[in-house]
């Protein structure tokens, strides 16, 4: 089993910045991919950004140039820095880890990000 603990998020005005972090513990194996998803009220959960173990980072078009995802392999942690936030970035942000060999995946409990316009 893998446990994901998220932190960060909060409330900010449009144009501001926030960060969210996620630390994975338990039976974490490489290769894997860690991602952030978000879900706005009344909408489906969507992929925001992903980073592979010792591999590339990908972003949703809506956040490219504004969000930066980084990873600390030693601590199985990922950090999402969100700049120039917009009201449409509001939602619950969920951390996800998926093992590439087994396909098993795990979710964090979610952390709220609210951007006021």
C-alpha positions, 0 to 999 in steps of 0.5 A: 500500500501507498499513502499520499499526504498532501499539504498546502493550498488555501485561498488567494486572489486572482493573480496570486500564487500558491503551492501544494505538496504531496509526500508518498510513503509505504510500498513505493516502487520505481518506475512510477508517475506522480500527478496532480488532478483537480476537481471543480464543483460540478465538474469531472476530475481533470489532470493538471500535471504529471512527473515521471520518476527520473523522467519528463513532466507534462502539463495540461494546456490550461496551466502551461507557463503558470504551474511548475511541478517538481519532484524530490526522488529521495523523499518520494515527494512532488511540489506544484507551484501555481503562479498567476492563478485564475478563478478557474483554477479553483477546486480540490487538488488531488495527488496521485501515484501510479506504478508503471509496472503494476498499474496500481494507483493511489490517491491523496485525500485532496486539498482545497485551492480557492482563487477569488476573482 
